[in-house]
Amino acid sequence: MSLPTTHKAVIVPSLRDPLDTKIQDIPTPSPTSGSAVLKVLSVYVYSTGEGIFSGKAAVPMQLPSFPGYSAICRVAAIGPDAVLLRPGQLVFSEVIIHARDQPSVNILQGGIFAMNPAQKHLANVWGKGSYAEYVSSPLENIFPLDEDLLINKMGY
């Protein structure tokens, strides 16, 4: 599967009420070591999102924000060091990103809760969330799903 050069993503350019969101074309990520690019199929829209992105809830984040949450995806492309994942595979992508060399440092993918310099650095790497057609995710955040069981046997 070849990746498109751009894809659509939700962007929050500012925190204000009424909610300021846009859908914009952004460059599609390329897979790198330690990552995979995923085609987003379904993503949870959290109930607190409006309060967070309107600025009513004091949540630190980098702006503009490209939000997202945990998602069900298909692997679109894999980095050169992936050994389990395969293009086309159905997966779950976890939203909490941990720094590989300091697991106590974490953010929500999309740069939410990026307060200190380490978290802001992490947000610069993993700052685009899954409210988009494609998302880049660390390999350790991607969990293969049993498609035969879920779809053919359980009827999802």
C-alpha positions as CSV (number, residue, x, y, z in Angstrom):
1,M,0.0,0.0,0.0
2,S,1.5,3.3,-1.0
3,L,0.9,6.3,1.2
4,P,-0.6,9.5,-0.2
5,T,1.6,12.6,0.1
6,T,-1.1,14.4,2.2
7,H,-4.1,13.4,4.2
8,K,-6.9,15.2,6.2
9,A,-6.5,15.8,9.9
10,V,-8.4,17.8,12.6
11,I,-6.4,20.8,13.8
12,V,-7.1,22.9,16.9
13,P,-5.3,26.2,16.1
14,S,-6.4,28.0,19.3
15,L,-8.2,27.4,22.6
16,R,-11.4,29.4,22.5
17,D,-15.1,29.2,22.9
18,P,-16.8,28.5,20.6
19,L,-14.6,25.6,19.7
20,D,-12.0,26.4,17.0
21,T,-11.4,23.3,14.9
22,K,-10.5,22.9,11.3
23,I,-9.9,20.0,8.9
24,Q,-6.8,20.5,7.0
25,D,-4.5,18.7,4.6
26,I,-1.2,17.8,6.2
27,P,1.8,15.8,5.0
28,T,1.4,12.0,5.5
29,P,4.1,10.7,7.8
30,S,6.7,8.2,6.6
31,P,7.6,5.2,8.7
32,T,10.9,5.5,10.6
33,S,12.7,3.1,12.9
34,G,10.6,2.3,15.9
35,S,7.3,3.4,14.2
36,A,4.5,2.4,11.9
37,V,2.1,4.6,9.9
38,L,-1.5,3.6,10.5
39,K,-4.7,4.2,8.5
40,V,-7.3,5.2,11.1
41,L,-10.5,3.3,10.8
42,S,-12.3,4.2,14.1
43,V,-11.3,6.5,16.9
44,Y,-12.9,7.4,20.3
45,V,-14.1,11.0,20.6
46,Y,-13.8,11.7,24.3
47,S,-16.5,13.6,26.1
48,T,-14.1,16.1,27.7
49,G,-12.7,17.2,24.4
50,E,-14.9,20.2,24.0
51,G,-13.8,21.5,27.4
52,I,-10.2,20.8,26.7
53,F,-10.1,22.4,23.2
54,S,-12.3,25.4,24.0
55,G,-9.9,26.3,26.9
56,K,-12.6,25.8,29.6
57,A,-10.5,23.0,31.1
58,A,-6.9,24.0,31.9
59,V,-5.0,21.3,30.1
60,P,-1.5,22.1,28.9
61,M,-0.8,21.4,25.2
62,Q,1.2,22.7,22.3
63,L,-0.7,24.7,19.7
64,P,-1.7,24.1,17.1
65,S,-2.9,20.8,18.4
66,F,-3.6,17.8,16.2
67,P,-5.7,15.8,18.7
68,G,-6.6,12.1,18.8
69,Y,-7.2,9.2,21.0
70,S,-6.8,5.4,21.0
71,A,-7.9,4.0,17.7
72,I,-8.6,1.0,15.6
73,C,-6.4,1.1,12.5
74,R,-4.9,-0.8,9.6
75,V,-1.1,-0.9,9.3
76,A,-0.3,1.3,6.2
77,A,3.5,1.1,6.4
78,I,6.1,-0.1,8.8
79,G,9.6,1.1,9.9
80,P,12.6,-1.1,9.0
81,D,12.9,-2.6,12.5
82,A,9.3,-3.9,12.8
83,V,9.2,-7.7,13.1
84,L,5.6,-8.5,14.0
85,L,3.4,-5.9,12.2
86,R,2.5,-6.3,8.5
87,P,0.8,-3.8,6.1
88,G,-2.9,-4.4,6.1
89,Q,-3.0,-5.8,9.6
90,L,-5.8,-4.7,11.9
91,V,-4.4,-3.1,15.1
92,F,-5.3,-1.1,18.2
93,S,-3.2,2.0,18.7
94,E,-2.7,3.2,22.3
95,V,-2.8,7.0,22.8
96,I,-0.5,7.3,25.8
97,I,3.1,7.8,24.5
98,H,5.9,7.1,26.9
99,A,9.5,8.2,26.4
100,R,11.5,5.1,25.6
101,D,14.4,6.1,27.8
102,Q,12.3,7.5,30.7
103,P,8.9,5.7,30.9
104,S,7.6,8.1,33.6
105,V,7.6,10.9,31.0
106,N,4.4,10.6,28.9
107,I,1.9,12.6,26.9
108,L,-1.3,11.9,25.0
109,Q,-0.6,11.6,21.3
110,G,-1.3,14.9,19.8
111,G,0.8,16.8,22.4
112,I,-1.8,16.9,25.1
113,F,-0.4,17.2,28.7
114,A,3.0,18.4,27.3
115,M,4.0,20.6,30.3
116,N,7.7,20.2,31.0
117,P,10.6,20.3,28.5
118,A,10.8,16.5,28.2
119,Q,7.1,16.2,27.5
120,K,7.3,19.1,25.0
121,H,10.2,17.2,23.2
122,L,8.1,14.1,23.1
123,A,5.2,16.1,21.7
124,N,7.5,17.4,18.9
125,V,8.0,13.8,17.8
126,W,4.6,12.3,18.4
127,G,2.5,15.5,18.1
128,K,0.0,14.5,15.5
129,G,-2.9,12.4,16.9
130,S,-5.4,10.0,15.4
131,Y,-8.2,12.5,14.5
132,A,-6.8,12.1,11.0
133,E,-6.8,9.7,8.1
134,Y,-3.2,8.5,9.0
135,V,-1.2,8.6,12.2
136,S,2.4,7.7,13.0
137,S,2.7,5.6,16.2
138,P,5.5,4.0,18.2
139,L,5.7,0.3,17.6
140,E,5.3,-0.4,21.4
141,N,1.9,1.4,21.2
142,I,0.5,-0.8,18.4
143,F,-1.3,-4.1,19.3
144,P,-2.3,-6.6,16.6
145,L,-6.0,-7.7,16.8
146,D,-7.3,-11.1,15.8
147,E,-9.4,-10.0,12.9
148,D,-10.9,-13.5,12.3
149,L,-12.1,-13.7,15.9
150,L,-13.4,-10.2,16.1
151,I,-15.1,-9.9,12.7
152,N,-15.9,-13.4,11.5
153,K,-16.6,-15.2,14.8
154,M,-17.8,-12.4,17.1
155,G,-19.5,-10.3,14.4
156,Y,-17.9,-6.9,15.0
